[in-house]
Amino acid sequence: MVTLQSISSCPKICHCTEKNGMKTVHCTSRNLETIPTDLPKDTVSLLLDSNKITKIPNNAFKDLYHLQELDLSKNAIETVDTSAFKGVAEGLHLLDLSHNLIQSVPKEAFTKLKGKIRLANNPWHCECSLQEVLRELKLDPETVNEISCQTSVQEEYVGKPLIQVLDSGINFCNFHHKTTDVAMFVTMFGWFTMVISYIVYYVRHNQEDARRHLEYLKSLPSTQISKDFDTISTVL
């Protein structure tokens, strides 16, 4: 049961203000390493920027049904879990994840997100999955050119704005498929080479055994061979 106190209380480490019935929770520069769990249920704007948060776990904001603005910029975020924004994605007008340490995010993390999102100044790894994520998002036009490739599946795009690369007609997913096809071909060729090598080894090994056996027979004294033959004839 949600009580009035749980709705309006403010975390001790933060500062809360209210204007026109809209509550803002200020947790800027509080040396936070994790997202507070005792946030007011009626929070409309949550400012968690300039902290030391490293991860956004699943269901981190699930009880904040009125949340419209979420600022997580200037942290040390590396990981965004699949259900990180579950329960609030549809209501968010602005999500700021700029100036963090994010290299990639699961596509599912932004499902149902219709608001503006800022992803600038992160060490993005440019490849197919990131391309698919960005295709579904409403990126902030003022910071979109600051989404750059720190690393990439194709080295020539390192250091370049991702949007410019995509606008030039580059498709990382096509490159991904080609890479997969090449890897499959190499694997099949490796197996084929191993099979051929085994067959060659098997044939050569048998030839060597046959040669040794023939040389052994040749080395036997002729009298011994005759005796063996006579013995066999007598038996017959």
Disulfide bonds with the S-S distance in Angstrom:
Cys10-Cys16 1.96
Cys14-Cys27 1.99
Cys126-Cys149 2.01
Cys128-Cys173 2.13
